[in-house]
Amino acid sequence: MVGVEHINAPLVVDIDAHTLTEYVPAKPLESNLEVVFGSAEQGSLRARFEPCAQLNCGNTLKFPFARGAYKPTAVTIKDAQVLVAADAATETKRVVELTLDTAALGQWDYAPGDTVAILPSNAPQIVAQLLQRLNLSEQADSVCHLSLALNCAKKSAKVPGHIPATATPRELLTHCLSLHAVPQKQFLSALASCTSDSKERSFLASLSSKQGAAHYQTLILERGLCLLDLLELCTTCQPTLALLVEHLPRLLPRPYSIANSPLECSQQLRIIYSIRANKAGVTTSMLEAKRELHREKQQSVQLYIYPREPNAFRYTDQEFSGNQILIAVGTGLAPFLGFLAHKQLHKELATGQTWLYVGAKMPQAMVKQQQLLAWQKASILQSLRLCYSRHSTGEQPKYVQQLLEQDAQQLVELMQQPTTVLYVCADGAKITKCIEDGLRRCLQLGLKLDEMEATQWLKEMRAKGKYREDIWL
Ligand SMILES: Cc1cc2nc3c(=O)[nH]c(=O)nc-3n(C[C@H](O)[C@H](O)[C@H](O)COP(=O)(O)OP(=O)(O)OC[C@H]3O[C@@H](n4cnc5c(N)ncnc54)[C@H](O)[C@@H]3O)c2cc1C
């Protein structure tokens, strides 16, 4: 099994050391579902089905934040460029830019700052291993459906909405279920009941118990072990497909910021993603596999995407005459590339000041540095401040919040102007909090406020829509 701890290193957990002698396992859910393999007729009906199984669930299945009547649509990868090479020494993640041909989505108005959602799929090799464990390798591509078990007593029981009327086991595991979700205690207890080895069974049951909370905390919540890791550890655990459908949540689409101006290219858009070398995520792993296929030019490579509802984090005609303070860390620069390209294309109308602060680990990890410098030279950017957390050059600030504090006086003057909007984009609540703390200190320094007053100032800026954040959790 290839789980969360993935290909890089074998999973090492002493299951005896994580098994209690006295515990009461969580009560497992009643088993309500069963898998029924279908007739040849069911198979022939599927000729017109979408390859992405969640799209065969009918109109009742909603896609989160889908804009208007847009549905997930297959678009083609036109180009894929590595913008930043991965570097283990500085823990720099590879950063990739994908250009997508979005003609299949039809006419679609978007502004810089808007996002699209990408439908992920679980990696084929992980699915193949799981099918083997479920003893379904031979039926992996046979059509089946989920139905309520004959002995199901629960009145409210139903087949989850993200499971299509018919699908193959491979499709269900590839497109519908989140195999890397945090296993709930009832799930652990259910897995224990499918485990023949007594030590492994006790480990899972103990982990599901109230008494095993500390082990649950360290192994599941902190170390992030998921179903696949547990199956690697417990080699005699053999759950059924119905049990997985019952316990695993839906595989949900992930948002990505559009990194270009709509005026730059018709029926195309760019997204930028970073990929972790260790414990790479589901969607980013899928994107990397597709990038590789595109590179080999074996076939036209497609992704399922849909436009998401916009929010206040966007740069539209209304913002042209105002000022923008843009603050980004790492790939958080992606939406601002769209803002700046858009401003450049509206140079006569976009008369406000734009200041950009960006943090990266190393100079070579700064996304599109040459383009940023060109925008500064062309006065699209009135101020460009860059910093590097792993590249020490004497007194130079390492973090964006330090850059902000260096500029406190001028920054606060700009913040005070009625048309100024501050935009922050970073991956993770921790970085966003550090930036907020930096802004608070700027206000304290610039306006001689105490901490409470500066906090209130930021709160009011937020309420007036002058402080907008995009936090990528
Ligand atoms: C409004 C919005 C806009 C976003 N725009 C972008 C964008 O333009 N570019 C972009 O790369 N991401 C963006 N994200 C984040 C993106 O949606 C995914 O969360 C991210 O790509 C990881 O997805 P995954 O399915 O590969 O990881 P999962 O399988 O969901 O991974 C589980 C967890 O691992 C961590 N993780 C995995 N990969 C990474 C990574 N590369 N960096 C940091 N942590 C990671 C995260 O904590 C994640 O929750 C955005 C998020 C939001 C909410």
The ligand as an ORCA input file, in Angstrom:
! r2SCAN-3c Opt
* xyz 0 1
  C      -9.229     30.157     -2.757
  C      -8.063     29.204     -2.946
  C      -7.196     29.380     -4.013
  C      -6.101     28.522     -4.174
  N      -5.232     28.730     -5.211
  C      -4.146     27.929     -5.347
  C      -3.194     28.159     -6.408
  O      -3.352     29.053     -7.238
  N      -2.099     27.345     -6.461
  C      -1.895     26.338     -5.538
  O      -0.866     25.635     -5.626
  N      -2.786     26.087     -4.556
  C      -3.910     26.848     -4.457
  N      -4.801     26.596     -3.452
  C      -4.611     25.377     -2.643
  C      -5.167     24.173     -3.443
  O      -6.579     24.279     -3.530
  C      -4.840     22.811     -2.794
  O      -5.215     22.831     -1.446
  C      -3.351     22.431     -2.896
  O      -2.915     22.455     -4.252
  C      -3.115     21.008     -2.349
  O      -4.056     20.169     -2.971
  P      -3.862     18.588     -3.016
  O      -5.163     17.957     -3.382
  O      -2.691     18.261     -3.879
  O      -3.494     18.265     -1.536
  P      -4.324     17.355     -0.461
  O      -4.379     15.951     -0.940
  O      -5.590     18.045     -0.211
  O      -3.255     17.442      0.674
  C      -3.567     17.394      2.004
  C      -2.862     18.532      2.723
  O      -1.458     18.521      2.424
  C      -0.982     19.843      2.349
  N      -0.406     20.099      1.009
  C      -0.461     19.307     -0.075
  N       0.203     19.858     -1.094
  C       0.686     21.033     -0.642
  C       1.474     22.080     -1.219
  N       1.903     22.005     -2.486
  N       1.808     23.138     -0.462
  C       1.415     23.236      0.831
  N       0.656     22.274      1.438
  C       0.311     21.202      0.716
  C      -2.147     20.756      2.610
  O      -2.146     21.060      3.987
  C      -3.331     19.909      2.273
  O      -4.477     20.341      2.971
  C      -5.901     27.448     -3.277
  C      -6.785     27.264     -2.214
  C      -7.843     28.127     -2.039
  C      -8.763     27.913     -0.872
*
